[in-house]
Amino acid sequence: MTIDQDGNRRLLCSMSLGYTAYHVWALRARRERRYNIARFFEASSAVKRVRAELALESLGEVGTTAENIGRALDGLEPVAVATGPVTGTTPLSRDLMSRAARALAEGRDLTSEEIGDLGVCGSCGELVEGTPPAECSVCGTVQEGFLLFRAAEAMGTLGPNSLFKKIEQTPTTLRALVEGLNDEQLRHQVYGHSLKELIGHLSDMDIVFRERAWLILETQSPRLPKGHPPTLDSAASYNVQSISELLDAFQASRQQTLNLLRGLTPAAWHRTGYHEIYGTIPLTHQGNWVVDHERGHMIEMAQIRHNLLQQHNVLGPLTLPSRLIPEILQGE
């Protein structure tokens, strides 16, 4: 083995470990609603992925698709090598990490004033904060070659049509998730909360989303209310309501939201407001926020339903529309 090969194997190992660590940490940050910190972790993960790819190519382990299938069938078996630190290895990375640590010590996410848009050079993995330069200072890649992790897209990048369809479908999915369950099962707390609490919580969040959407659409660059959305901790009272009341309440609220959004032009979806955490954001940002939030809870509800039915030995197929199942369960 030459020195270059040894160095590339060490890089492949350390960068792959760093990629996995940052990726998993980003997922956890999103679950904790620390979306700006998640965005930083996602950018850091991209840095490691790009550099791992370069190392793998330098080792001669990337060829035509037919050759790569052969490698996969043979079982790619890298030589184990010792590595140094795999995270927080650059001055900017450590600076961003320190900012995140200070914010978390105060029980909050980073604000738009504490972390800017992030860019990762798609060719060498150089991380920059703010608008990427005209060309990468390390390898000369043009600005268009940077992977962007912007605050305005922190919640996702779905466009108006996709957002509206997903928002419209949620009531049907919720009804399918509780179909066939009795009141005791619907009130039973799994992972700390019940299906009834989750549906009531989604109604609370829909109201918050609709109020913000109305402000963005009806006023010029509004400052969105500082009050944080209701949490599941305040949803216990929903256990005393019937499931039909909860589903009807969500349906009524969601219909108001759909009436507000129906027929909006792309320009209207890109009207902006100011959010205390994310800065100036378009309506699509908040649309992606509510879709991402609901998707996470519907995955949770699907798992709760599965566990409840399994406990009663009546486990059957999940009666969700077939086209929704891959969307809800994707990557989980």
C-alpha angles and dihedrals in degrees: 000000000000124000090251092053091049091050093049092048089051090049092048091051097046096041092048091051091047091049092053094045095050092043093053092043090052090054091051092047090054091051088053091049092245092135099163091050088048089053090054091049090049091052090048090050089053090052091056093043093054092049093046089053091052091050093049091050091048089055090058093244096127120077138135117329089256090053092046091052087054091051090049092050092047090051115248104240114184120200111254112244134177117254136195124226112329101193136048091022102143131060093244093047092051091046092052090046091053091051090051092049091053092050093048090049085061091049097250147095124261112274127228088258092056100048128028132199112302130219132192122198106240091212105048107007098245110165120219134177120221125010110352114248122256086261134008111268090219106043106006097244111160122251092257089063093066122105107230128218103184129178090231089060098038092113097047142289104255113141128229098273095048092044094052093048093050093046089049094051099053098087091055091048093049092053090051092050093058098036114128096011120123125227094261091055092045090053095043111113114230118176087003100306142058135238089253091054091050093052091048089048091053089053090053091051093047089057091051091049093048093049091051092046091051092051092050093047099042104037135047113260094326124199103240117231115276094222111111118232117267114273129220089258088075095049101080092101090068090072091077093057123086118254091241090056091050094047092046091049091052091046091051093048093045091049089057089050092049091049089055094049101036114113096006114157120235087253090057092050088054096052109121142224133182118256119193092227104033102030118216108008135171124236088255087066091060091042090055089046094058093042092050092046094049093045091054093051093045089055087051091048092049089054092047090050090049092050094047094050092045091053089055094044093240098109111158138157117303105255098220124133104275095235091056099053096075091046094051097042098037111133095355 
